[in-house]
Amino acid sequence: MNDDPLMRRLKFRAWHRGTRESDYAVGGFFERYHAEWNAEEIAWFERFMDEQDADIIGWALGTIPVPDEWKGPMMDKFLKLDFVKIEN
């Protein structure tokens, strides 16, 4: 990670959501993909971080539908959850 204050702030917010589940989902997503994001994708992530944890986890688990405003390549990557590390 570089010294960009915006990216440092986003990383902190991604890993300090309020629930452990959303920390792993959102923080893991940030860790996996942030280095390749362009300005539009960073803006998407900033808006995404304003959503409620319950909604984000519901979308990730498929228990509630993803609203049309969030559908697209970034959400497609998020929904894979292949970046969440599960340790025993």
Secondary structure, DSSP 8 states (H G I E B T S, - for coil): --S-HHHHHHHHHHH-SSSHHHIIIIIHHHHHHGGG--HHHHHHHHHHTTS-HHHHHHHHHTSS---GGG-SHHHHHHHH-TT-----
